[in-house]
Amino acid sequence: MTLVPWPVDAVMIVASLEGEFRHDQIRGFPVACRCRKCEANLLADSWTIARAENLPETRGRPVLFFCIKCAALHDLSMLNVMEDHRGGQFIRIKR
């Protein structure tokens, strides 16, 4: 399978489908959003959105969203920074 290049025009958040959102794994409140690719209805953590908007790497780019299925179609090796906030954990990977 050929992977699609990861978008560089936006900071991407991989969010949960509405029915799969885990309220026990967030720090803020759920925010309704849509997948950039398939337009599925998603829910994202408000804390994650605020964090993404304030990262130095944002550089004025908009914050947009992928569902897990659409994110998996993209080349993650292109990412410079990836953060995982699930379950109260914080993992930051710089490549």
N, CA, C and O atoms as CSV, one atom per row, in Angstrom:
chain,resi,resn,atom,element,x,y,z
A,1,MET,N,N,0.841,-1.182,0.000
A,1,MET,CA,C,0.000,0.000,0.000
A,1,MET,C,C,0.885,1.243,0.000
A,1,MET,O,O,1.838,1.338,0.774
A,2,THR,N,N,0.566,2.176,-0.859
A,2,THR,CA,C,1.287,3.437,-0.925
A,2,THR,C,C,0.623,4.439,0.005
A,2,THR,O,O,-0.581,4.676,-0.086
A,3,LEU,N,N,1.407,5.024,0.897
A,3,LEU,CA,C,0.873,5.988,1.847
A,3,LEU,C,C,0.866,7.388,1.238
A,3,LEU,O,O,1.737,7.743,0.444
A,4,VAL,N,N,-0.123,8.161,1.625
A,4,VAL,CA,C,-0.270,9.545,1.180
A,4,VAL,C,C,0.635,10.417,2.049
A,4,VAL,O,O,0.740,10.164,3.249
A,5,PRO,N,N,1.293,11.435,1.486
A,5,PRO,CA,C,2.108,12.327,2.319
A,5,PRO,C,C,1.270,12.979,3.425
A,5,PRO,O,O,0.120,13.358,3.204
A,6,TRP,N,N,1.861,13.101,4.610
A,6,TRP,CA,C,1.188,13.755,5.732
A,6,TRP,C,C,1.026,15.235,5.394
A,6,TRP,O,O,1.971,15.837,4.884
A,7,PRO,N,N,-0.125,15.844,5.655
A,7,PRO,CA,C,-0.332,17.259,5.326
A,7,PRO,C,C,0.642,18.175,6.079
A,7,PRO,O,O,0.912,17.970,7.262
A,8,VAL,N,N,1.153,19.171,5.387
A,8,VAL,CA,C,2.044,20.137,6.028
A,8,VAL,C,C,1.384,21.512,6.135
A,8,VAL,O,O,1.971,22.436,6.698
A,9,ASP,N,N,0.171,21.652,5.601
A,9,ASP,CA,C,-0.517,22.937,5.633
A,9,ASP,C,C,-1.312,23.151,6.914
A,9,ASP,O,O,-1.872,24.226,7.126
A,10,ALA,N,N,-1.366,22.122,7.779
A,10,ALA,CA,C,-2.137,22.225,9.018
A,10,ALA,C,C,-1.486,21.361,10.088
A,10,ALA,O,O,-0.708,20.453,9.791
A,11,VAL,N,N,-1.818,21.661,11.330
A,11,VAL,CA,C,-1.458,20.796,12.447
A,11,VAL,C,C,-2.627,19.837,12.596
A,11,VAL,O,O,-3.767,20.265,12.775
A,12,MET,N,N,-2.347,18.547,12.524
A,12,MET,CA,C,-3.411,17.555,12.500
A,12,MET,C,C,-3.586,16.895,13.869
A,12,MET,O,O,-2.615,16.521,14.527
A,13,ILE,N,N,-4.839,16.763,14.275
A,13,ILE,CA,C,-5.202,16.010,15.470
A,13,ILE,C,C,-5.968,14.786,15.002
A,13,ILE,O,O,-6.907,14.898,14.213
A,14,VAL,N,N,-5.572,13.627,15.484
A,14,VAL,CA,C,-6.308,12.397,15.201
A,14,VAL,C,C,-7.340,12.264,16.317
A,14,VAL,O,O,-6.995,12.098,17.487
A,15,ALA,N,N,-8.615,12.342,15.929
A,15,ALA,CA,C,-9.713,12.361,16.895
A,15,ALA,C,C,-10.568,11.102,16.771
A,15,ALA,O,O,-10.455,10.348,15.804
A,16,SER,N,N,-11.411,10.896,17.754
A,16,SER,CA,C,-12.263,9.706,17.815
A,16,SER,C,C,-13.587,9.933,17.100
A,16,SER,O,O,-14.114,11.044,17.068
A,17,LEU,N,N,-14.111,8.853,16.527
A,17,LEU,CA,C,-15.477,8.903,16.024
A,17,LEU,C,C,-16.391,9.177,17.212
A,17,LEU,O,O,-16.084,8.783,18.337
A,18,GLU,N,N,-17.505,9.847,16.969
A,18,GLU,CA,C,-18.402,10.215,18.074
A,18,GLU,C,C,-18.736,9.036,18.983
A,18,GLU,O,O,-18.695,9.178,20.205
A,19,GLY,N,N,-19.063,7.890,18.422
A,19,GLY,CA,C,-19.458,6.739,19.212
A,19,GLY,C,C,-18.317,6.024,19.912
A,19,GLY,O,O,-18.561,5.126,20.719
A,20,GLU,N,N,-17.067,6.402,19.622
A,20,GLU,CA,C,-15.900,5.741,20.203
A,20,GLU,C,C,-15.127,6.636,21.165
A,20,GLU,O,O,-14.093,6.229,21.694
A,21,PHE,N,N,-15.617,7.843,21.393
A,21,PHE,CA,C,-14.930,8.812,22.239
A,21,PHE,C,C,-14.882,8.324,23.682
A,21,PHE,O,O,-15.895,7.869,24.213
A,22,ARG,N,N,-13.726,8.413,24.319
A,22,ARG,CA,C,-13.532,7.946,25.699
A,22,ARG,C,C,-13.455,9.162,26.628
A,22,ARG,O,O,-12.405,9.791,26.753
A,23,HIS,N,N,-14.563,9.481,27.269
A,23,HIS,CA,C,-14.621,10.635,28.171
A,23,HIS,C,C,-13.649,10.496,29.341
A,23,HIS,O,O,-13.198,11.501,29.891
A,24,ASP,N,N,-13.325,9.272,29.721
A,24,ASP,CA,C,-12.425,9.057,30.854
A,24,ASP,C,C,-10.962,9.293,30.496
A,24,ASP,O,O,-10.097,9.238,31.371
A,25,GLN,N,N,-10.673,9.556,29.227
A,25,GLN,CA,C,-9.278,9.743,28.813
A,25,GLN,C,C,-8.983,11.164,28.347
A,25,GLN,O,O,-8.011,11.384,27.623
A,26,ILE,N,N,-9.801,12.126,28.747
A,26,ILE,CA,C,-9.557,13.494,28.301
A,26,ILE,C,C,-9.284,14.404,29.487
A,26,ILE,O,O,-9.606,14.080,30.630
A,27,ARG,N,N,-8.686,15.544,29.193
A,27,ARG,CA,C,-8.370,16.529,30.231
A,27,ARG,C,C,-9.326,17.715,30.185
A,27,ARG,O,O,-9.512,18.407,31.186
A,28,GLY,N,N,-9.924,17.943,29.041
A,28,GLY,CA,C,-10.829,19.075,28.880
A,28,GLY,C,C,-12.263,18.598,28.694
A,28,GLY,O,O,-12.766,17.782,29.467
A,29,PHE,N,N,-12.909,19.117,27.663
A,29,PHE,CA,C,-14.266,18.709,27.336
A,29,PHE,C,C,-14.311,18.317,25.862
A,29,PHE,O,O,-13.459,18.752,25.087
A,30,PRO,N,N,-15.293,17.499,25.457
A,30,PRO,CA,C,-15.363,17.058,24.065
A,30,PRO,C,C,-15.787,18.197,23.137
A,30,PRO,O,O,-16.688,18.974,23.451
A,31,VAL,N,N,-15.116,18.275,21.991
A,31,VAL,CA,C,-15.408,19.286,20.973
A,31,VAL,C,C,-15.770,18.561,19.671
A,31,VAL,O,O,-15.015,17.717,19.188
A,32,ALA,N,N,-16.921,18.901,19.118
A,32,ALA,CA,C,-17.344,18.301,17.844
A,32,ALA,C,C,-16.479,18.847,16.709
A,32,ALA,O,O,-16.222,20.049,16.634
A,33,CYS,N,N,-16.036,17.954,15.833
A,33,CYS,CA,C,-15.232,18.340,14.674
A,33,CYS,C,C,-15.482,17.322,13.563
A,33,CYS,O,O,-16.236,16.367,13.748
A,34,ARG,N,N,-14.852,17.527,12.422
A,34,ARG,CA,C,-15.041,16.638,11.280
A,34,ARG,C,C,-13.694,16.228,10.712
A,34,ARG,O,O,-12.736,17.002,10.733
A,35,CYS,N,N,-13.630,15.003,10.206
A,35,CYS,CA,C,-12.414,14.515,9.562
A,35,CYS,C,C,-12.159,15.313,8.292
A,35,CYS,O,O,-13.064,15.530,7.487
A,36,ARG,N,N,-10.938,15.736,8.127
A,36,ARG,CA,C,-10.536,16.505,6.961
A,36,ARG,C,C,-10.745,15.726,5.665
A,36,ARG,O,O,-11.077,16.317,4.638
A,37,LYS,N,N,-10.556,14.419,5.702
A,37,LYS,CA,C,-10.615,13.615,4.482
A,37,LYS,C,C,-12.008,13.051,4.203
A,37,LYS,O,O,-12.554,13.274,3.122
A,38,CYS,N,N,-12.591,12.327,5.156
A,38,CYS,CA,C,-13.874,11.644,4.906
A,38,CYS,C,C,-15.074,12.388,5.477
A,38,CYS,O,O,-16.215,11.997,5.232
A,39,GLU,N,N,-14.832,13.461,6.238
A,39,GLU,CA,C,-15.858,14.298,6.851
A,39,GLU,C,C,-16.705,13.579,7.901
A,39,GLU,O,O,-17.828,13.997,8.184
A,40,ALA,N,N,-16.172,12.496,8.483
A,40,ALA,CA,C,-16.872,11.804,9.568
A,40,ALA,C,C,-16.999,12.740,10.764
A,40,ALA,O,O,-16.138,13.590,10.988
A,41,ASN,N,N,-18.072,12.583,11.527
A,41,ASN,CA,C,-18.259,13.351,12.761
A,41,ASN,C,C,-17.340,12.791,13.834
A,41,ASN,O,O,-17.349,11.592,14.113
A,42,LEU,N,N,-16.549,13.671,14.432
A,42,LEU,CA,C,-15.556,13.286,15.426
A,42,LEU,C,C,-15.748,14.097,16.702
A,42,LEU,O,O,-16.458,15.102,16.719
A,43,LEU,N,N,-15.103,13.637,17.764
A,43,LEU,CA,C,-14.994,14.401,19.000
A,43,LEU,C,C,-13.518,14.450,19.378
A,43,LEU,O,O,-12.816,13.440,19.340
A,44,ALA,N,N,-13.064,15.647,19.745
A,44,ALA,CA,C,-11.674,15.836,20.161
A,44,ALA,C,C,-11.669,16.477,21.544
A,44,ALA,O,O,-12.636,17.132,21.933
A,45,ASP,N,N,-10.593,16.290,22.276
A,45,ASP,CA,C,-10.410,16.864,23.607
A,45,ASP,C,C,-10.051,18.349,23.457
A,45,ASP,O,O,-9.118,18.696,22.732
A,46,SER,N,N,-10.792,19.215,24.142
A,46,SER,CA,C,-10.518,20.659,24.057
A,46,SER,C,C,-9.092,20.976,24.507
A,46,SER,O,O,-8.466,21.894,23.976
A,47,TRP,N,N,-8.575,20.226,25.481
A,47,TRP,CA,C,-7.202,20.438,25.952
A,47,TRP,C,C,-6.206,20.160,24.832
A,47,TRP,O,O,-5.239,20.902,24.661
A,48,THR,N,N,-6.438,19.098,24.072
A,48,THR,CA,C,-5.545,18.748,22.960
A,48,THR,C,C,-5.577,19.826,21.888
A,48,THR,O,O,-4.537,20.181,21.334
A,49,ILE,N,N,-6.752,20.345,21.596
A,49,ILE,CA,C,-6.873,21.413,20.590
A,49,ILE,C,C,-6.111,22.651,21.044
A,49,ILE,O,O,-5.344,23.225,20.271
A,50,ALA,N,N,-6.316,23.069,22.296
A,50,ALA,CA,C,-5.606,24.249,22.812
A,50,ALA,C,C,-4.105,24.028,22.786
A,50,ALA,O,O,-3.351,24.938,22.442
A,51,ARG,N,N,-3.664,22.838,23.142
A,51,ARG,CA,C,-2.229,22.511,23.115
A,51,ARG,C,C,-1.691,22.625,21.691
A,51,ARG,O,O,-0.631,23.210,21.469
A,52,ALA,N,N,-2.421,22.065,20.730
A,52,ALA,CA,C,-1.974,22.112,19.329
A,52,ALA,C,C,-1.902,23.545,18.810
A,52,ALA,O,O,-0.991,23.886,18.055
A,53,GLU,N,N,-2.845,24.375,19.203
A,53,GLU,CA,C,-2.857,25.768,18.745
A,53,GLU,C,C,-1.687,26.566,19.307
A,53,GLU,O,O,-1.306,27.589,18.737
A,54,ASN,N,N,-1.114,26.112,20.415
A,54,ASN,CA,C,-0.037,26.857,21.074
A,54,ASN,C,C,1.345,26.238,20.906
A,54,ASN,O,O,2.307,26.723,21.501
A,55,LEU,N,N,1.463,25.194,20.120
A,55,LEU,CA,C,2.783,24.591,19.871
A,55,LEU,C,C,3.628,25.512,18.998
A,55,LEU,O,O,3.101,26.142,18.082
A,56,PRO,N,N,4.926,25.600,19.264
A,56,PRO,CA,C,5.788,26.397,18.379
A,56,PRO,C,C,5.735,25.895,16.938
A,56,PRO,O,O,5.881,26.674,15.995
A,57,GLU,N,N,5.524,24.590,16.776
A,57,GLU,CA,C,5.493,23.999,15.441
A,57,GLU,C,C,4.269,24.426,14.636
A,57,GLU,O,O,4.235,24.251,13.418
A,58,THR,N,N,3.273,24.981,15.305
A,58,THR,CA,C,2.041,25.390,14.615
A,58,THR,C,C,2.324,26.482,13.595
A,58,THR,O,O,1.821,26.432,12.473
A,59,ARG,N,N,3.123,27.462,13.979
A,59,ARG,CA,C,3.525,28.557,13.084
A,59,ARG,C,C,2.352,29.144,12.289
A,59,ARG,O,O,2.471,29.384,11.087
A,60,GLY,N,N,1.236,29.372,12.955
A,60,GLY,CA,C,0.099,30.014,12.310
A,60,GLY,C,C,-0.753,29.099,11.436
A,60,GLY,O,O,-1.733,29.548,10.843
A,61,ARG,N,N,-0.390,27.822,11.351
A,61,ARG,CA,C,-1.195,26.896,10.548
A,61,ARG,C,C,-2.474,26.548,11.303
A,61,ARG,O,O,-2.485,26.551,12.534
A,62,PRO,N,N,-3.541,26.251,10.584
A,62,PRO,CA,C,-4.782,25.870,11.265
A,62,PRO,C,C,-4.652,24.487,11.897
A,62,PRO,O,O,-3.806,23.688,11.496
A,63,VAL,N,N,-5.490,24.217,12.881
A,63,VAL,CA,C,-5.577,22.896,13.489
A,63,VAL,C,C,-6.772,22.194,12.841
A,63,VAL,O,O,-7.898,22.687,12.900
A,64,LEU,N,N,-6.517,21.045,12.226
A,64,LEU,CA,C,-7.555,20.258,11.565
A,64,LEU,C,C,-7.531,18.841,12.122
A,64,LEU,O,O,-6.703,18.521,12.975
A,65,PHE,N,N,-8.431,17.997,11.643
A,65,PHE,CA,C,-8.636,16.692,12.262
A,65,PHE,C,C,-8.671,15.565,11.237
A,65,PHE,O,O,-9.098,15.745,10.097
A,66,PHE,N,N,-8.208,14.396,11.680
A,66,PHE,CA,C,-8.351,13.146,10.950
A,66,PHE,C,C,-9.066,12.155,11.861
A,66,PHE,O,O,-8.890,12.195,13.079
A,67,CYS,N,N,-9.874,11.263,11.278
A,67,CYS,CA,C,-10.311,10.093,12.015
A,67,CYS,C,C,-9.136,9.106,11.981
A,67,CYS,O,O,-8.197,9.286,11.205
A,68,ILE,N,N,-9.186,8.094,12.798
A,68,ILE,CA,C,-8.084,7.135,12.866
A,68,ILE,C,C,-7.891,6.427,11.530
A,68,ILE,O,O,-6.759,6.214,11.096
A,69,LYS,N,N,-8.989,6.063,10.881
A,69,LYS,CA,C,-8.912,5.353,9.606
A,69,LYS,C,C,-8.196,6.190,8.533
A,69,LYS,O,O,-7.342,5.675,7.812
A,70,CYS,N,N,-8.541,7.459,8.432
A,70,CYS,CA,C,-7.908,8.322,7.423
A,70,CYS,C,C,-6.461,8.657,7.790
A,70,CYS,O,O,-5.607,8.753,6.908
A,71,ALA,N,N,-6.181,8.834,9.073
A,71,ALA,CA,C,-4.798,9.106,9.492
A,71,ALA,C,C,-3.885,7.953,9.102
A,71,ALA,O,O,-2.738,8.172,8.712
A,72,ALA,N,N,-4.385,6.728,9.205
A,72,ALA,CA,C,-3.576,5.539,8.904
A,72,ALA,C,C,-3.201,5.436,7.432
A,72,ALA,O,O,-2.311,4.661,7.079
A,73,LEU,N,N,-3.853,6.193,6.575
A,73,LEU,CA,C,-3.537,6.193,5.144
A,73,LEU,C,C,-2.358,7.105,4.814
A,73,LEU,O,O,-1.876,7.121,3.681
A,74,HIS,N,N,-1.899,7.860,5.802
A,74,HIS,CA,C,-0.839,8.849,5.595
A,74,HIS,C,C,0.496,8.360,6.150
A,74,HIS,O,O,0.548,7.509,7.038
A,75,ASP,N,N,1.558,8.915,5.608
A,75,ASP,CA,C,2.922,8.529,5.954
A,75,ASP,C,C,3.359,9.212,7.250
A,75,ASP,O,O,3.749,10.379,7.248
A,76,LEU,N,N,3.287,8.469,8.357
A,76,LEU,CA,C,3.656,9.021,9.658
A,76,LEU,C,C,5.155,9.299,9.781
A,76,LEU,O,O,5.572,10.054,10.659
A,77,SER,N,N,5.954,8.706,8.923
A,77,SER,CA,C,7.400,8.948,8.998
A,77,SER,C,C,7.752,10.384,8.623
A,77,SER,O,O,8.875,10.829,8.861
A,78,MET,N,N,6.810,11.104,8.042
A,78,MET,CA,C,7.043,12.500,7.658
A,78,MET,C,C,6.898,13.459,8.836
A,78,MET,O,O,7.276,14.626,8.734
A,79,LEU,N,N,6.353,12.975,9.956
A,79,LEU,CA,C,6.085,13.855,11.089
A,79,LEU,C,C,7.367,14.273,11.781
A,79,LEU,O,O,8.262,13.454,11.993
A,80,ASN,N,N,7.455,15.550,12.134
A,80,ASN,CA,C,8.572,16.048,12.927
A,80,ASN,C,C,8.279,15.907,14.408
A,80,ASN,O,O,9.176,15.618,15.200
A,81,VAL,N,N,7.022,16.109,14.785
A,81,VAL,CA,C,6.604,16.040,16.183
A,81,VAL,C,C,5.285,15.278,16.249
A,81,VAL,O,O,4.362,15.532,15.475
A,82,MET,N,N,5.216,14.334,17.196
A,82,MET,CA,C,3.971,13.619,17.430
A,82,MET,C,C,3.780,13.525,18.931
A,82,MET,O,O,4.708,13.175,19.660
A,83,GLU,N,N,2.575,13.837,19.396
A,83,GLU,CA,C,2.259,13.769,20.813
A,83,GLU,C,C,1.077,12.844,21.023
A,83,GLU,O,O,0.153,12.807,20.210
A,84,ASP,N,N,1.107,12.102,22.111
A,84,ASP,CA,C,0.020,11.202,22.469
A,84,ASP,C,C,-0.433,11.569,23.873
A,84,ASP,O,O,0.343,11.465,24.823
A,85,HIS,N,N,-1.681,11.998,24.009
A,85,HIS,CA,C,-2.201,12.461,25.298
A,85,HIS,C,C,-3.184,11.486,25.914
A,85,HIS,O,O,-3.774,11.797,26.948
A,86,ARG,N,N,-3.380,10.335,25.328
A,86,ARG,CA,C,-4.392,9.392,25.827
A,86,ARG,C,C,-4.061,8.896,27.228
A,86,ARG,O,O,-2.896,8.719,27.586
A,87,GLY,N,N,-5.104,8.679,28.003
A,87,GLY,CA,C,-4.956,8.072,29.317
A,87,GLY,C,C,-4.107,8.860,30.294
A,87,GLY,O,O,-3.509,8.275,31.197
A,88,GLY,N,N,-4.040,10.185,30.133
A,88,GLY,CA,C,-3.253,10.994,31.049
A,88,GLY,C,C,-1.767,10.929,30.790
A,88,GLY,O,O,-0.985,11.556,31.506
A,89,GLN,N,N,-1.360,10.181,29.775
A,89,GLN,CA,C,0.056,10.091,29.429
A,89,GLN,C,C,0.407,11.210,28.464
A,89,GLN,O,O,-0.468,11.764,27.798
A,90,PHE,N,N,1.661,11.533,28.394
A,90,PHE,CA,C,2.128,12.535,27.445
A,90,PHE,C,C,3.411,12.009,26.819
A,90,PHE,O,O,4.431,11.868,27.493
A,91,ILE,N,N,3.351,11.728,25.552
A,91,ILE,CA,C,4.515,11.215,24.829
A,91,ILE,C,C,4.805,12.189,23.701
A,91,ILE,O,O,3.914,12.508,22.914
A,92,ARG,N,N,6.034,12.664,23.613
A,92,ARG,CA,C,6.434,13.576,22.537
A,92,ARG,C,C,7.599,12.946,21.787
A,92,ARG,O,O,8.629,12.617,22.377
A,93,ILE,N,N,7.427,12.784,20.499
A,93,ILE,CA,C,8.457,12.172,19.660
A,93,ILE,C,C,8.925,13.218,18.657
A,93,ILE,O,O,8.123,13.761,17.897
A,94,LYS,N,N,10.200,13.492,18.657
A,94,LYS,CA,C,10.799,14.396,17.645
A,94,LYS,C,C,11.663,13.564,16.743
A,94,LYS,O,O,12.469,12.762,17.213
A,95,ARG,N,N,11.509,13.740,15.481
A,95,ARG,CA,C,12.311,12.992,14.508
A,95,ARG,C,C,13.292,13.903,13.827
A,95,ARG,O,O,14.058,13.457,12.973
